[in-house]
Amino acid sequence: MEDFIEFFSFTDPNVRYVVIGSILITASSAIVGSFTFLKKKALVGDAVAHAVLPGVCLSFILYGEKNPIILIIGAFTTGWLALVSIDFITSKSKIKEDTAIGLILSVFFGIGIFLLTIIQKSGNASQSGLDSFLFGKAASLVGSDVLTFSIVALILLVVVFMLFKELTLLAFDADFAHSLGLPTKALELTLTTLTVLAVVVGIQAVGVVLMAAMLITPAAAARFWTENIKTMILLAAVFGAFSGISGAYISYIAPSMPTGPWIVIVISTIAMVSFFFAPGRGIVNRVYRQRKIRKQIGDENILKVLYQLGEQEKNFFDKRTIENILSKRAFDQLSLFNGLNRLKREGYLKLDNNEWYFTQEGKEKGQRVVKLHRLWELYLTKYLRIAPDHVHEDADTIEHILTPELEARLEKLLNYPEFDPHESEIPYSSEQRAKGKELRTK
């Protein structure tokens, strides 16, 4: 608790520099990375992160000192060149984008490692700490670094704010943006520049290897929580900032733990939680919805079978055994038993002496499922010209998802038909039947 209070009091200048620097890097990278993620170019960040290394090494070789501004300029140059090269290779050859990214990534990173080896053997005393660009060293951030990060973060935020609509349109539909007369090439170049700038600044904190994660992971996590791009970008920035301050805190209480990798571990944990437990798109929620839909389909199929048995025997409220139901349609016996009991709890069926029969609500629900099935079969045969013996399976699926609005449109389009393609009567309620007769006589 004492460490917690001491850390978040921010009385230690080094803590302030590390925290502010980490938040600026992670939040600004997440904002730019959201557009890269939406353009489905997640690997671009990885390519840039690896491509900046030769720029850092060349700048050091040419300048002779480890000047942060000079190193950033060199890193920006090679990172930007890498992205331009990827676009050039993709547009001018038959090589696909993922292949071009792998090619550029490996070539540039290989050159960077080669130059780094030369520097290490050169005997230049200023080379100390240069390898931190590979793995990051957020704990070494000083006031001048924070000032640089602040300027870059401000540039990124201003450009994104000014071009928000254009970048959004570019991310979702570049062809449509081009058809509207927007300068898509210039916008692509702008987004490329912002991406490179975000990566170049961040490598000093989390390193070349991990910076790609900081660019894409917050956006990927945020995407699971919302459908709105503004909310997504805000969430990505919050997730990034939280991971930055959390990584700094873990590094503070455990000095042997590097800040950069912990930042990535925290944001990856947030991403994993989002992937599984986000309410709208999370895996757990999706599995729950799928199970719920399967149960709904199974229950409606049971009601449909009971209604069809009632049609055959001219009595919808007769009691049926499980054997009667299975003779009409094959069900898994456990699923059938669970479905029958569920329908009983919901008030659609009643049970007497191991025999099941409709309530009025159950009969109406089963009748609607049968009606939708037959209406859809007629629609497929009449308007899509599909043979009557080929429409059953499709109707067996679509009957469960047709909304009341679509049901009304089908009835009107087909002029309230009396029979389906197999000459089976289409069941209507008394009101619907009267309305259909009225329309047919006009």
C-alpha positions as CSV (number, residue, x, y, z in Angstrom):
1,M,0.0,0.0,0.0
2,E,2.9,2.3,0.8
3,D,4.3,1.7,-2.7
4,F,0.9,2.4,-4.2
5,I,0.6,5.7,-2.5
6,E,4.2,6.7,-3.2
7,F,3.8,5.9,-6.9
8,F,0.5,7.6,-7.5
9,S,1.5,10.7,-5.5
10,F,4.0,11.3,-8.4
11,T,6.5,13.1,-6.2
12,D,9.4,11.2,-7.8
13,P,10.3,13.0,-11.0
14,N,11.4,9.8,-12.7
15,V,8.0,8.2,-11.9
16,R,6.3,11.2,-13.5
17,Y,8.4,11.0,-16.6
18,V,7.8,7.3,-17.1
19,V,4.1,7.5,-16.4
20,I,3.4,10.5,-18.6
21,G,5.7,9.1,-21.4
22,S,4.0,5.7,-21.2
23,I,0.5,7.2,-21.3
24,L,1.3,9.5,-24.2
25,I,2.9,6.7,-26.2
26,T,0.2,4.1,-25.6
27,A,-2.8,6.4,-26.0
28,S,-1.6,8.1,-29.2
29,S,-0.6,4.8,-30.7
30,A,-4.0,3.3,-29.9
31,I,-5.8,6.2,-31.7
32,V,-3.8,5.9,-34.9
33,G,-3.8,2.1,-34.7
34,S,-7.6,2.1,-34.6
35,F,-7.7,3.2,-38.2
36,T,-5.0,0.7,-39.2
37,F,-6.9,-2.0,-37.5
38,L,-10.2,-1.1,-39.3
39,K,-8.4,-1.1,-42.6
40,K,-7.5,-4.7,-41.8
41,K,-3.8,-3.9,-42.0
42,A,-2.7,-5.2,-38.6
43,L,0.6,-6.5,-39.9
44,V,1.6,-3.0,-41.1
45,G,2.4,-2.0,-37.6
46,D,4.7,-5.0,-37.2
47,A,6.4,-4.2,-40.5
48,V,7.0,-0.5,-39.5
49,A,8.2,-1.5,-36.0
50,H,10.9,-3.8,-37.5
51,A,11.7,-1.4,-40.3
52,V,12.7,1.5,-38.0
53,L,15.8,-0.4,-36.7
54,P,18.1,0.3,-39.7
55,G,17.1,3.9,-39.6
56,V,18.2,4.1,-35.9
57,C,21.5,2.4,-36.6
58,L,22.2,4.5,-39.8
59,S,21.5,7.7,-37.9
60,F,23.9,6.7,-35.1
61,I,26.6,5.7,-37.6
62,L,26.3,9.0,-39.5
63,Y,25.9,11.3,-36.5
64,G,28.2,9.4,-34.2
65,E,26.1,10.2,-31.1
66,K,22.9,8.9,-29.6
67,N,20.9,12.0,-30.2
68,P,17.1,11.2,-29.7
69,I,15.9,13.6,-32.4
70,I,18.4,12.4,-35.0
71,L,17.6,8.8,-34.2
72,I,13.8,9.5,-34.5
73,I,14.3,11.2,-37.8
74,G,16.3,8.1,-39.1
75,A,13.8,5.7,-37.7
76,F,10.9,7.7,-39.3
77,T,12.6,7.7,-42.7
78,T,13.2,4.0,-42.9
79,G,9.7,3.2,-41.4
80,W,8.0,5.4,-43.9
81,L,10.1,4.0,-46.7
82,A,9.1,0.5,-45.7
83,L,5.4,1.2,-45.9
84,V,5.8,3.0,-49.2
85,S,7.7,-0.1,-50.5
86,I,4.9,-2.4,-49.4
87,D,2.3,-0.3,-51.3
88,F,4.6,-0.2,-54.3
89,I,5.2,-3.9,-54.4
90,T,1.5,-4.7,-53.9
91,S,0.3,-2.3,-56.6
92,K,3.0,-3.0,-59.2
93,S,3.3,-6.8,-58.9
94,K,1.2,-9.9,-58.4
95,I,2.6,-10.2,-54.8
96,K,-0.1,-10.0,-52.2
97,E,0.1,-7.5,-49.3
98,D,0.8,-10.1,-46.6
99,T,3.7,-11.5,-48.6
100,A,5.0,-8.0,-49.3
101,I,4.8,-7.1,-45.6
102,G,6.7,-10.3,-44.7
103,L,9.3,-9.5,-47.3
104,I,9.9,-5.9,-46.2
105,L,9.8,-6.8,-42.5
106,S,12.5,-9.4,-42.8
107,V,14.7,-7.5,-45.1
108,F,14.7,-4.2,-43.1
109,F,15.0,-6.0,-39.8
110,G,17.9,-8.1,-41.1
111,I,19.7,-4.9,-42.3
112,G,19.0,-3.4,-38.9
113,I,20.6,-6.3,-37.0
114,F,23.5,-6.3,-39.4
115,L,24.1,-2.5,-38.7
116,L,23.7,-3.0,-35.0
117,T,26.4,-5.7,-35.0
118,I,28.7,-3.3,-36.9
119,I,28.1,-0.6,-34.3
120,Q,28.8,-3.0,-31.4
121,K,32.1,-3.9,-33.0
122,S,33.0,-0.3,-33.8
123,G,34.2,0.5,-30.3
124,N,32.1,3.7,-30.2
125,A,31.5,4.5,-26.5
126,S,28.3,6.3,-27.3
127,Q,26.6,3.0,-28.4
128,S,25.6,2.1,-24.8
129,G,21.9,1.8,-24.6
130,L,21.3,1.7,-28.3
131,D,20.0,-1.9,-28.1
132,S,17.2,-0.5,-25.9
133,F,15.5,0.4,-29.2
134,L,15.1,-3.4,-29.8
135,F,13.4,-4.2,-26.4
136,G,12.6,-0.7,-25.0
137,K,13.5,0.9,-21.8
138,A,10.7,3.1,-20.5
139,A,12.4,3.5,-17.1
140,S,15.1,5.6,-18.7
141,L,12.7,8.2,-20.0
142,V,13.7,11.8,-19.1
143,G,12.0,15.2,-19.4
144,S,13.2,15.8,-22.9
145,D,11.7,12.5,-24.0
146,V,8.4,13.4,-22.5
147,L,8.5,16.7,-24.3
148,T,9.1,14.9,-27.6
149,F,6.3,12.5,-26.9
150,S,3.9,15.3,-26.0
151,I,4.7,17.1,-29.3
152,V,4.2,13.9,-31.4
153,A,1.0,13.0,-29.5
154,L,-0.4,16.5,-30.1
155,I,0.4,16.2,-33.8
156,L,-1.3,12.8,-34.0
157,L,-4.4,14.0,-32.2
158,V,-4.7,17.2,-34.2
159,V,-4.4,15.4,-37.6
160,V,-6.8,12.7,-36.6
161,F,-9.3,15.3,-35.3
162,M,-9.0,17.4,-38.5
163,L,-9.3,14.4,-40.8
164,F,-11.6,12.2,-38.7
165,K,-14.4,11.8,-41.3
166,E,-12.1,11.2,-44.2
167,L,-10.0,8.7,-42.3
168,T,-13.1,6.9,-41.1
169,L,-14.4,6.6,-44.7
170,L,-11.0,5.5,-45.9
171,A,-10.9,2.8,-43.2
172,F,-14.3,1.3,-44.0
173,D,-14.7,1.8,-47.8
174,A,-11.7,3.3,-49.7
175,D,-13.5,2.8,-53.1
176,F,-16.5,4.8,-51.9
177,A,-14.3,7.5,-50.6
178,H,-12.6,7.7,-54.0
179,S,-15.9,7.8,-55.8
180,L,-16.8,10.9,-53.7
181,G,-13.7,12.6,-55.0
182,L,-11.7,12.4,-51.8
183,P,-7.9,12.3,-52.3
184,T,-7.5,8.7,-51.2
185,K,-3.9,8.4,-52.1
186,A,-3.0,11.5,-50.0
187,L,-5.2,10.2,-47.1
188,E,-3.4,6.8,-47.4
189,L,-0.1,8.6,-47.2
190,T,-1.2,10.6,-44.2
191,L,-2.3,7.5,-42.3
192,T,1.0,5.9,-43.2
193,T,2.9,8.9,-41.9
194,L,0.8,8.9,-38.7
195,T,1.4,5.2,-38.2
196,V,5.1,5.5,-38.7
197,L,5.3,8.5,-36.4
198,A,3.4,6.6,-33.6
199,V,5.7,3.6,-33.9
200,V,8.9,5.6,-34.1
201,V,8.1,7.5,-30.9
202,G,7.0,4.3,-29.1
203,I,10.0,2.1,-29.7
204,Q,12.1,3.9,-27.1
205,A,9.6,2.8,-24.4
206,V,8.5,-0.7,-25.5
207,G,11.0,-1.5,-28.2
208,V,10.8,-2.6,-31.9
209,V,9.5,-6.1,-31.1
210,L,6.6,-5.0,-28.9
211,M,5.5,-1.7,-30.5
212,A,3.3,-3.5,-33.1
213,A,1.2,-4.9,-30.2
214,M,0.7,-1.4,-28.8
215,L,-0.5,-0.1,-32.2
216,I,-3.1,-2.8,-32.8
217,T,-4.1,-4.6,-29.5
218,P,-5.9,-1.6,-27.9
219,A,-8.0,-1.2,-31.0
220,A,-8.7,-4.9,-31.3
221,A,-9.9,-5.0,-27.6
222,A,-12.0,-1.8,-28.0
223,R,-13.7,-3.2,-31.2
224,F,-15.3,-6.0,-29.1
225,W,-17.2,-3.4,-26.9
226,T,-18.8,-1.1,-29.4
227,E,-20.1,-0.6,-32.9
228,N,-19.4,3.2,-32.9
229,I,-16.0,4.3,-34.2
230,K,-15.8,7.3,-31.9
231,T,-16.4,5.2,-28.8
232,M,-14.0,2.6,-30.1
233,I,-11.2,5.1,-30.5
234,L,-11.9,6.5,-27.1
235,L,-11.9,3.1,-25.5
236,A,-8.7,2.1,-27.3
237,A,-7.0,5.3,-26.0
238,V,-8.3,4.5,-22.4
239,F,-7.1,0.9,-22.7
240,G,-3.7,2.0,-24.0
241,A,-3.3,4.7,-21.2
242,F,-4.3,2.2,-18.5
243,S,-1.8,-0.4,-19.8
244,G,0.9,2.3,-19.8
245,I,0.3,3.4,-16.2
246,S,-0.1,-0.2,-15.1
247,G,3.1,-1.3,-16.7
248,A,4.9,1.6,-15.1
249,Y,3.5,0.7,-11.7
250,I,4.5,-3.0,-12.0
251,S,8.0,-1.9,-13.0
252,Y,8.1,0.4,-10.0
253,I,7.1,-2.1,-7.4
254,A,9.3,-4.9,-9.0
255,P,12.4,-3.1,-10.3
256,S,13.6,-6.2,-12.1
257,M,10.5,-6.1,-14.3
258,P,10.9,-4.0,-17.5
259,T,8.1,-1.5,-18.1
260,G,7.6,-2.1,-21.9
261,P,6.9,-5.9,-21.8
262,W,4.5,-5.3,-18.9
263,I,2.6,-2.7,-20.8
264,V,2.1,-5.2,-23.5
265,I,1.1,-7.9,-21.1
266,V,-1.5,-5.7,-19.5
267,I,-3.0,-4.6,-22.8
268,S,-3.0,-8.2,-24.0
269,T,-4.8,-9.2,-20.8
270,I,-7.4,-6.5,-21.5
271,A,-7.7,-7.8,-25.0
272,M,-8.2,-11.4,-23.9
273,V,-10.9,-10.3,-21.4
274,S,-12.6,-8.4,-24.2
275,F,-12.4,-11.3,-26.6
276,F,-14.1,-13.6,-24.1
277,F,-16.4,-11.4,-22.0
278,A,-17.4,-8.3,-24.0
279,P,-21.2,-8.1,-23.8
280,G,-21.9,-7.6,-27.5
281,R,-19.2,-9.5,-29.4
282,G,-17.4,-11.6,-26.8
283,I,-17.0,-15.3,-27.3
284,V,-18.9,-16.2,-24.2
285,N,-21.8,-14.0,-25.1
286,R,-21.7,-15.3,-28.7
287,V,-21.8,-18.9,-27.5
288,Y,-24.7,-18.0,-25.1
289,R,-26.6,-16.5,-28.0
290,Q,-26.0,-19.4,-30.3
291,R,-27.2,-21.9,-27.6
292,K,-30.3,-19.7,-27.0
293,I,-31.0,-19.6,-30.8
294,R,-30.6,-23.4,-31.0
295,K,-33.0,-23.9,-28.2
296,Q,-35.5,-21.5,-29.8
297,I,-35.3,-23.4,-33.1
298,G,-35.7,-26.7,-31.4
299,D,-38.7,-25.5,-29.4
300,E,-40.4,-24.1,-32.5
301,N,-39.8,-27.3,-34.4
302,I,-41.5,-29.2,-31.6
303,L,-44.5,-26.9,-31.8
304,K,-44.5,-27.2,-35.6
305,V,-44.6,-31.0,-35.4
306,L,-47.5,-30.9,-32.9
307,Y,-49.4,-28.5,-35.1
308,Q,-48.8,-30.8,-38.2
309,L,-50.1,-33.8,-36.2
310,G,-53.1,-31.7,-35.3
311,E,-53.7,-31.0,-39.0
312,Q,-53.6,-34.6,-39.8
313,E,-56.0,-35.7,-37.1
314,K,-58.2,-32.6,-37.3
315,N,-57.7,-31.9,-33.6
316,F,-55.0,-29.6,-32.4
317,F,-55.5,-30.2,-28.7
318,D,-55.3,-34.0,-28.7
319,K,-52.6,-35.4,-26.3
320,R,-49.5,-36.7,-28.0
321,T,-46.8,-39.1,-26.7
322,I,-43.1,-38.6,-27.3
323,E,-43.3,-41.5,-29.8
324,N,-46.0,-39.6,-31.8
325,I,-43.7,-36.6,-32.0
326,L,-40.7,-38.7,-33.0
327,S,-42.7,-40.5,-35.7
328,K,-43.2,-37.1,-37.4
329,R,-39.7,-35.8,-37.1
330,A,-36.4,-37.1,-35.8
331,F,-35.2,-35.4,-32.6
332,D,-32.4,-36.1,-30.2
333,Q,-34.4,-37.6,-27.3
334,L,-32.7,-35.6,-24.6
335,S,-33.1,-32.3,-26.5
336,L,-36.7,-33.2,-27.2
337,F,-37.4,-33.9,-23.5
338,N,-35.7,-30.6,-22.4
339,G,-37.6,-28.7,-25.1
340,L,-40.9,-30.1,-24.0
341,N,-40.3,-29.2,-20.4
342,R,-39.1,-25.7,-21.4
343,L,-42.3,-25.2,-23.5
344,K,-44.4,-26.4,-20.5
345,R,-42.7,-23.8,-18.2
346,E,-43.3,-21.1,-20.8
347,G,-47.0,-21.9,-21.0
348,Y,-47.1,-23.4,-24.5
349,L,-47.7,-27.0,-23.6
350,K,-49.3,-29.0,-20.8
351,L,-48.5,-32.5,-19.6
352,D,-50.9,-35.2,-18.5
353,N,-49.9,-38.9,-18.0
354,N,-46.7,-38.5,-20.0
355,E,-48.7,-37.0,-22.9
356,W,-48.3,-33.5,-24.2
357,Y,-50.9,-31.2,-25.6
358,F,-51.2,-27.5,-26.7
359,T,-52.3,-24.6,-24.7
360,Q,-54.1,-21.9,-26.8
361,E,-50.8,-19.9,-26.9
362,G,-48.8,-22.9,-28.0
363,K,-51.2,-23.7,-30.8
364,E,-51.0,-20.1,-32.1
365,K,-47.2,-20.1,-31.9
366,G,-47.0,-23.5,-33.7
367,Q,-49.5,-22.3,-36.3
368,R,-47.3,-19.2,-37.0
369,V,-44.2,-21.3,-37.6
370,V,-46.1,-23.5,-40.0
371,K,-47.5,-20.5,-41.8
372,L,-44.1,-18.9,-42.2
373,H,-42.6,-22.1,-43.5
374,R,-45.3,-22.4,-46.2
375,L,-45.2,-18.7,-47.2
376,W,-41.5,-18.9,-47.7
377,E,-41.8,-22.0,-49.8
378,L,-44.3,-20.3,-52.0
379,Y,-42.1,-17.2,-52.3
380,L,-39.1,-19.2,-53.4
381,T,-41.1,-21.1,-56.0
382,K,-43.0,-18.1,-57.3
383,Y,-40.3,-15.4,-57.4
384,L,-37.0,-17.3,-57.4
385,R,-38.3,-20.1,-59.7
386,I,-36.9,-22.8,-57.4
387,A,-38.5,-26.2,-57.8
388,P,-41.0,-27.1,-55.1
389,D,-39.0,-30.2,-54.0
390,H,-36.0,-28.0,-53.4
391,V,-37.4,-25.4,-51.0
392,H,-38.2,-27.3,-47.8
393,E,-34.7,-27.1,-46.2
394,D,-34.4,-23.4,-46.8
395,A,-37.8,-22.7,-45.4
396,D,-37.0,-25.0,-42.5
397,T,-34.3,-22.5,-41.5
398,I,-35.8,-19.2,-42.5
399,E,-39.1,-19.8,-40.6
400,H,-37.3,-19.2,-37.3
401,I,-35.9,-15.7,-38.2
402,L,-38.7,-14.0,-40.1
403,T,-39.8,-11.0,-38.2
404,P,-43.5,-9.9,-38.0
405,E,-42.7,-7.0,-40.4
406,L,-41.3,-9.5,-43.0
407,E,-44.2,-11.8,-42.4
408,A,-46.6,-8.9,-43.3
409,R,-44.7,-8.1,-46.4
410,L,-44.7,-11.7,-47.5
411,E,-48.5,-11.9,-47.0
412,K,-49.1,-8.7,-49.0
413,L,-46.6,-9.7,-51.8
414,L,-48.2,-13.1,-52.2
415,N,-51.7,-11.7,-51.9
416,Y,-52.6,-13.8,-48.8
417,P,-52.3,-17.2,-50.6
418,E,-54.4,-20.1,-49.4
419,F,-52.0,-23.0,-50.3
420,D,-48.3,-23.6,-50.5
421,P,-46.5,-25.2,-53.5
422,H,-47.3,-28.7,-52.1
423,E,-51.1,-27.8,-51.9
424,S,-50.9,-27.7,-48.1
425,E,-53.2,-25.1,-46.5
426,I,-51.5,-22.0,-45.2
427,P,-52.9,-21.4,-41.7
428,Y,-54.0,-17.9,-40.8
429,S,-55.7,-16.4,-37.8
430,S,-59.4,-15.5,-38.3
431,E,-58.5,-11.8,-38.7
432,Q,-55.8,-12.6,-41.3
433,R,-58.1,-14.9,-43.2
434,A,-60.9,-12.3,-43.4
435,K,-58.4,-9.7,-44.6
436,G,-57.0,-12.1,-47.2
437,K,-60.5,-12.9,-48.6
438,E,-61.2,-9.1,-48.8
439,L,-58.1,-8.4,-50.7
440,R,-58.6,-11.4,-53.1
441,T,-62.1,-10.3,-54.0
442,K,-61.0,-6.8,-55.0
